[in-house]
């Protein structure tokens, strides 16, 4: 297994499709419906990356990213969004996200962003 990828997205269909895609590329994948679930369950591994939706009900992706940076500052993060919001994207990058991808994105773009984030994050 290449690395462990953790997906936080409130859309179950998105989580399922990303899991299928990433498992086909040799990753271990775990999905979470929201930030509270992820923050309660996450145990950092040797090589892991977080794929995090920006726009979610309850705890937003930016709020989750803030918590992640406090608890696990070196965790590589790739943010995804269905709505382009320059302010949110800029804040995500400022807070340490490796990349922000707008849905729909090509599979190879996501896989490349994860690989880049793992290399940059030392994962």
PyMOL CGO cylinders between C-alpha atoms (Angstrom):
from pymol import cmd
from pymol.cgo import CYLINDER

trace = [
    CYLINDER, 0.00, 0.00, 0.00, 1.36, 3.40, -1.03, 0.3, 1, 1, 1, 1, 1, 1,
    CYLINDER, 1.36, 3.40, -1.03, -0.16, 5.53, 1.73, 0.3, 1, 1, 1, 1, 1, 1,
    CYLINDER, -0.16, 5.53, 1.73, -3.31, 6.00, 3.76, 0.3, 1, 1, 1, 1, 1, 1,
    CYLINDER, -3.31, 6.00, 3.76, -5.73, 8.63, 2.45, 0.3, 1, 1, 1, 1, 1, 1,
    CYLINDER, -5.73, 8.63, 2.45, -8.42, 10.09, 4.71, 0.3, 1, 1, 1, 1, 1, 1,
    CYLINDER, -8.42, 10.09, 4.71, -11.39, 11.71, 2.95, 0.3, 1, 1, 1, 1, 1, 1,
    CYLINDER, -11.39, 11.71, 2.95, -13.69, 14.14, 4.74, 0.3, 1, 1, 1, 1, 1, 1,
    CYLINDER, -13.69, 14.14, 4.74, -16.71, 15.06, 2.61, 0.3, 1, 1, 1, 1, 1, 1,
    CYLINDER, -16.71, 15.06, 2.61, -20.38, 15.29, 3.60, 0.3, 1, 1, 1, 1, 1, 1,
    CYLINDER, -20.38, 15.29, 3.60, -21.44, 13.85, 0.22, 0.3, 1, 1, 1, 1, 1, 1,
    CYLINDER, -21.44, 13.85, 0.22, -21.44, 10.06, 0.47, 0.3, 1, 1, 1, 1, 1, 1,
    CYLINDER, -21.44, 10.06, 0.47, -21.33, 9.63, -3.33, 0.3, 1, 1, 1, 1, 1, 1,
    CYLINDER, -21.33, 9.63, -3.33, -18.18, 11.78, -3.50, 0.3, 1, 1, 1, 1, 1, 1,
    CYLINDER, -18.18, 11.78, -3.50, -16.55, 9.81, -0.68, 0.3, 1, 1, 1, 1, 1, 1,
    CYLINDER, -16.55, 9.81, -0.68, -17.41, 6.51, -2.35, 0.3, 1, 1, 1, 1, 1, 1,
    CYLINDER, -17.41, 6.51, -2.35, -16.15, 7.54, -5.79, 0.3, 1, 1, 1, 1, 1, 1,
    CYLINDER, -16.15, 7.54, -5.79, -12.91, 8.96, -4.37, 0.3, 1, 1, 1, 1, 1, 1,
    CYLINDER, -12.91, 8.96, -4.37, -12.38, 5.80, -2.35, 0.3, 1, 1, 1, 1, 1, 1,
    CYLINDER, -12.38, 5.80, -2.35, -12.78, 3.61, -5.47, 0.3, 1, 1, 1, 1, 1, 1,
    CYLINDER, -12.78, 3.61, -5.47, -10.42, 5.86, -7.44, 0.3, 1, 1, 1, 1, 1, 1,
    CYLINDER, -10.42, 5.86, -7.44, -7.73, 6.00, -4.77, 0.3, 1, 1, 1, 1, 1, 1,
    CYLINDER, -7.73, 6.00, -4.77, -7.88, 2.30, -3.91, 0.3, 1, 1, 1, 1, 1, 1,
    CYLINDER, -7.88, 2.30, -3.91, -7.40, 1.58, -7.64, 0.3, 1, 1, 1, 1, 1, 1,
    CYLINDER, -7.40, 1.58, -7.64, -4.16, 3.61, -7.36, 0.3, 1, 1, 1, 1, 1, 1,
    CYLINDER, -4.16, 3.61, -7.36, -2.93, 1.47, -4.45, 0.3, 1, 1, 1, 1, 1, 1,
    CYLINDER, -2.93, 1.47, -4.45, -3.92, 3.67, -1.50, 0.3, 1, 1, 1, 1, 1, 1,
    CYLINDER, -3.92, 3.67, -1.50, -5.65, 2.60, 1.68, 0.3, 1, 1, 1, 1, 1, 1,
    CYLINDER, -5.65, 2.60, 1.68, -8.69, 4.86, 2.11, 0.3, 1, 1, 1, 1, 1, 1,
    CYLINDER, -8.69, 4.86, 2.11, -10.94, 5.82, 5.01, 0.3, 1, 1, 1, 1, 1, 1,
    CYLINDER, -10.94, 5.82, 5.01, -13.90, 8.15, 4.63, 0.3, 1, 1, 1, 1, 1, 1,
    CYLINDER, -13.90, 8.15, 4.63, -15.61, 10.44, 7.13, 0.3, 1, 1, 1, 1, 1, 1,
    CYLINDER, -15.61, 10.44, 7.13, -18.93, 12.27, 6.79, 0.3, 1, 1, 1, 1, 1, 1,
    CYLINDER, -18.93, 12.27, 6.79, -17.72, 15.29, 8.75, 0.3, 1, 1, 1, 1, 1, 1,
    CYLINDER, -17.72, 15.29, 8.75, -14.97, 16.94, 10.71, 0.3, 1, 1, 1, 1, 1, 1,
    CYLINDER, -14.97, 16.94, 10.71, -16.02, 15.74, 14.15, 0.3, 1, 1, 1, 1, 1, 1,
    CYLINDER, -16.02, 15.74, 14.15, -15.91, 12.11, 12.97, 0.3, 1, 1, 1, 1, 1, 1,
    CYLINDER, -15.91, 12.11, 12.97, -12.45, 12.59, 11.48, 0.3, 1, 1, 1, 1, 1, 1,
    CYLINDER, -12.45, 12.59, 11.48, -10.99, 14.47, 14.46, 0.3, 1, 1, 1, 1, 1, 1,
    CYLINDER, -10.99, 14.47, 14.46, -12.30, 11.82, 16.89, 0.3, 1, 1, 1, 1, 1, 1,
    CYLINDER, -12.30, 11.82, 16.89, -11.08, 8.81, 14.91, 0.3, 1, 1, 1, 1, 1, 1,
    CYLINDER, -11.08, 8.81, 14.91, -7.87, 9.87, 13.13, 0.3, 1, 1, 1, 1, 1, 1,
    CYLINDER, -7.87, 9.87, 13.13, -4.65, 8.18, 14.19, 0.3, 1, 1, 1, 1, 1, 1,
    CYLINDER, -4.65, 8.18, 14.19, -1.68, 9.47, 12.19, 0.3, 1, 1, 1, 1, 1, 1,
    CYLINDER, -1.68, 9.47, 12.19, 0.19, 6.80, 10.26, 0.3, 1, 1, 1, 1, 1, 1,
    CYLINDER, 0.19, 6.80, 10.26, 3.59, 6.72, 8.66, 0.3, 1, 1, 1, 1, 1, 1,
    CYLINDER, 3.59, 6.72, 8.66, 2.37, 7.93, 5.26, 0.3, 1, 1, 1, 1, 1, 1,
    CYLINDER, 2.37, 7.93, 5.26, -1.00, 9.60, 5.13, 0.3, 1, 1, 1, 1, 1, 1,
    CYLINDER, -1.00, 9.60, 5.13, -2.78, 12.52, 3.49, 0.3, 1, 1, 1, 1, 1, 1,
    CYLINDER, -2.78, 12.52, 3.49, -6.09, 14.24, 4.17, 0.3, 1, 1, 1, 1, 1, 1,
    CYLINDER, -6.09, 14.24, 4.17, -8.49, 15.09, 1.32, 0.3, 1, 1, 1, 1, 1, 1,
    CYLINDER, -8.49, 15.09, 1.32, -10.86, 17.65, 2.78, 0.3, 1, 1, 1, 1, 1, 1,
    CYLINDER, -10.86, 17.65, 2.78, -13.98, 19.32, 1.37, 0.3, 1, 1, 1, 1, 1, 1,
    CYLINDER, -13.98, 19.32, 1.37, -14.12, 23.07, 2.05, 0.3, 1, 1, 1, 1, 1, 1,
    CYLINDER, -14.12, 23.07, 2.05, -17.92, 23.50, 2.07, 0.3, 1, 1, 1, 1, 1, 1,
    CYLINDER, -17.92, 23.50, 2.07, -19.70, 21.26, 4.55, 0.3, 1, 1, 1, 1, 1, 1,
    CYLINDER, -19.70, 21.26, 4.55, -22.55, 21.78, 7.00, 0.3, 1, 1, 1, 1, 1, 1,
    CYLINDER, -22.55, 21.78, 7.00, -21.56, 22.09, 10.63, 0.3, 1, 1, 1, 1, 1, 1,
    CYLINDER, -21.56, 22.09, 10.63, -17.79, 22.24, 10.81, 0.3, 1, 1, 1, 1, 1, 1,
    CYLINDER, -17.79, 22.24, 10.81, -16.39, 23.73, 7.58, 0.3, 1, 1, 1, 1, 1, 1,
    CYLINDER, -16.39, 23.73, 7.58, -13.29, 22.43, 5.89, 0.3, 1, 1, 1, 1, 1, 1,
    CYLINDER, -13.29, 22.43, 5.89, -11.41, 25.55, 6.95, 0.3, 1, 1, 1, 1, 1, 1,
    CYLINDER, -11.41, 25.55, 6.95, -12.34, 24.92, 10.60, 0.3, 1, 1, 1, 1, 1, 1,
    CYLINDER, -12.34, 24.92, 10.60, -11.21, 21.32, 10.29, 0.3, 1, 1, 1, 1, 1, 1,
    CYLINDER, -11.21, 21.32, 10.29, -7.95, 22.47, 8.67, 0.3, 1, 1, 1, 1, 1, 1,
    CYLINDER, -7.95, 22.47, 8.67, -7.32, 24.81, 11.63, 0.3, 1, 1, 1, 1, 1, 1,
    CYLINDER, -7.32, 24.81, 11.63, -7.81, 21.92, 14.07, 0.3, 1, 1, 1, 1, 1, 1,
    CYLINDER, -7.81, 21.92, 14.07, -5.60, 19.63, 11.98, 0.3, 1, 1, 1, 1, 1, 1,
    CYLINDER, -5.60, 19.63, 11.98, -2.79, 22.20, 11.93, 0.3, 1, 1, 1, 1, 1, 1,
    CYLINDER, -2.79, 22.20, 11.93, -2.93, 22.47, 15.74, 0.3, 1, 1, 1, 1, 1, 1,
    CYLINDER, -2.93, 22.47, 15.74, -2.95, 18.70, 16.34, 0.3, 1, 1, 1, 1, 1, 1,
    CYLINDER, -2.95, 18.70, 16.34, -0.95, 17.34, 13.40, 0.3, 1, 1, 1, 1, 1, 1,
    CYLINDER, -0.95, 17.34, 13.40, 0.98, 20.25, 11.84, 0.3, 1, 1, 1, 1, 1, 1,
    CYLINDER, 0.98, 20.25, 11.84, 2.83, 18.07, 9.33, 0.3, 1, 1, 1, 1, 1, 1,
    CYLINDER, 2.83, 18.07, 9.33, -0.21, 16.22, 7.94, 0.3, 1, 1, 1, 1, 1, 1,
    CYLINDER, -0.21, 16.22, 7.94, -0.42, 16.79, 4.15, 0.3, 1, 1, 1, 1, 1, 1,
    CYLINDER, -0.42, 16.79, 4.15, -3.82, 18.22, 3.15, 0.3, 1, 1, 1, 1, 1, 1,
    CYLINDER, -3.82, 18.22, 3.15, -5.49, 18.56, -0.26, 0.3, 1, 1, 1, 1, 1, 1,
    CYLINDER, -5.49, 18.56, -0.26, -8.69, 20.62, -0.20, 0.3, 1, 1, 1, 1, 1, 1,
    CYLINDER, -8.69, 20.62, -0.20, -11.57, 20.08, -2.65, 0.3, 1, 1, 1, 1, 1, 1,
    CYLINDER, -11.57, 20.08, -2.65, -14.55, 22.33, -3.30, 0.3, 1, 1, 1, 1, 1, 1,
    CYLINDER, -14.55, 22.33, -3.30, -17.71, 22.33, -5.37, 0.3, 1, 1, 1, 1, 1, 1,
    CYLINDER, -17.71, 22.33, -5.37, -18.01, 26.10, -5.15, 0.3, 1, 1, 1, 1, 1, 1,
    CYLINDER, -18.01, 26.10, -5.15, -15.14, 28.34, -6.07, 0.3, 1, 1, 1, 1, 1, 1,
    CYLINDER, -15.14, 28.34, -6.07, -14.70, 30.88, -3.31, 0.3, 1, 1, 1, 1, 1, 1,
    CYLINDER, -14.70, 30.88, -3.31, -11.45, 32.74, -3.66, 0.3, 1, 1, 1, 1, 1, 1,
    CYLINDER, -11.45, 32.74, -3.66, -11.42, 33.78, 0.00, 0.3, 1, 1, 1, 1, 1, 1,
    CYLINDER, -11.42, 33.78, 0.00, -11.81, 30.18, 1.24, 0.3, 1, 1, 1, 1, 1, 1,
    CYLINDER, -11.81, 30.18, 1.24, -9.25, 28.88, -1.24, 0.3, 1, 1, 1, 1, 1, 1,
    CYLINDER, -9.25, 28.88, -1.24, -6.75, 31.57, -0.26, 0.3, 1, 1, 1, 1, 1, 1,
    CYLINDER, -6.75, 31.57, -0.26, -7.30, 30.86, 3.44, 0.3, 1, 1, 1, 1, 1, 1,
    CYLINDER, -7.30, 30.86, 3.44, -6.84, 27.12, 2.85, 0.3, 1, 1, 1, 1, 1, 1,
    CYLINDER, -6.84, 27.12, 2.85, -3.47, 27.70, 1.18, 0.3, 1, 1, 1, 1, 1, 1,
    CYLINDER, -3.47, 27.70, 1.18, -2.48, 30.23, 3.86, 0.3, 1, 1, 1, 1, 1, 1,
    CYLINDER, -2.48, 30.23, 3.86, -3.30, 27.67, 6.57, 0.3, 1, 1, 1, 1, 1, 1,
    CYLINDER, -3.30, 27.67, 6.57, -1.11, 25.03, 4.97, 0.3, 1, 1, 1, 1, 1, 1,
    CYLINDER, -1.11, 25.03, 4.97, -3.22, 23.11, 2.46, 0.3, 1, 1, 1, 1, 1, 1,
    CYLINDER, -3.22, 23.11, 2.46, -0.99, 21.82, -0.30, 0.3, 1, 1, 1, 1, 1, 1,
    CYLINDER, -0.99, 21.82, -0.30, -3.59, 22.35, -3.03, 0.3, 1, 1, 1, 1, 1, 1,
    CYLINDER, -3.59, 22.35, -3.03, -7.21, 23.38, -3.58, 0.3, 1, 1, 1, 1, 1, 1,
    CYLINDER, -7.21, 23.38, -3.58, -9.04, 21.55, -6.38, 0.3, 1, 1, 1, 1, 1, 1,
    CYLINDER, -9.04, 21.55, -6.38, -12.39, 22.63, -7.77, 0.3, 1, 1, 1, 1, 1, 1,
    CYLINDER, -12.39, 22.63, -7.77, -14.94, 19.87, -8.47, 0.3, 1, 1, 1, 1, 1, 1,
    CYLINDER, -14.94, 19.87, -8.47, -15.22, 18.32, -10.93, 0.3, 1, 1, 1, 1, 1, 1,
    CYLINDER, -15.22, 18.32, -10.93, -11.54, 17.58, -11.30, 0.3, 1, 1, 1, 1, 1, 1,
    CYLINDER, -11.54, 17.58, -11.30, -9.83, 14.93, -13.38, 0.3, 1, 1, 1, 1, 1, 1,
    CYLINDER, -9.83, 14.93, -13.38, -8.76, 11.80, -11.50, 0.3, 1, 1, 1, 1, 1, 1,
    CYLINDER, -8.76, 11.80, -11.50, -5.13, 12.30, -12.46, 0.3, 1, 1, 1, 1, 1, 1,
    CYLINDER, -5.13, 12.30, -12.46, -5.18, 15.85, -11.06, 0.3, 1, 1, 1, 1, 1, 1,
    CYLINDER, -5.18, 15.85, -11.06, -6.30, 14.61, -7.63, 0.3, 1, 1, 1, 1, 1, 1,
    CYLINDER, -6.30, 14.61, -7.63, -3.82, 11.72, -7.61, 0.3, 1, 1, 1, 1, 1, 1,
    CYLINDER, -3.82, 11.72, -7.61, -1.02, 14.12, -8.64, 0.3, 1, 1, 1, 1, 1, 1,
    CYLINDER, -1.02, 14.12, -8.64, -1.96, 16.61, -5.91, 0.3, 1, 1, 1, 1, 1, 1,
    CYLINDER, -1.96, 16.61, -5.91, -1.95, 13.83, -3.30, 0.3, 1, 1, 1, 1, 1, 1,
    CYLINDER, -1.95, 13.83, -3.30, 1.44, 12.56, -4.48, 0.3, 1, 1, 1, 1, 1, 1,
    CYLINDER, 1.44, 12.56, -4.48, 2.84, 16.11, -4.38, 0.3, 1, 1, 1, 1, 1, 1,
    CYLINDER, 2.84, 16.11, -4.38, 1.38, 16.69, -0.91, 0.3, 1, 1, 1, 1, 1, 1,
    CYLINDER, 1.38, 16.69, -0.91, 2.86, 13.42, 0.39, 0.3, 1, 1, 1, 1, 1, 1,
    CYLINDER, 2.86, 13.42, 0.39, 6.29, 14.35, -0.98, 0.3, 1, 1, 1, 1, 1, 1,
    CYLINDER, 6.29, 14.35, -0.98, 6.12, 17.92, 0.36, 0.3, 1, 1, 1, 1, 1, 1,
    CYLINDER, 6.12, 17.92, 0.36, 4.74, 16.82, 3.73, 0.3, 1, 1, 1, 1, 1, 1,
    CYLINDER, 4.74, 16.82, 3.73, 7.31, 14.13, 4.16, 0.3, 1, 1, 1, 1, 1, 1,
    CYLINDER, 7.31, 14.13, 4.16, 4.51, 11.55, 4.10, 0.3, 1, 1, 1, 1, 1, 1,
]
cmd.load_cgo(trace, "trace")
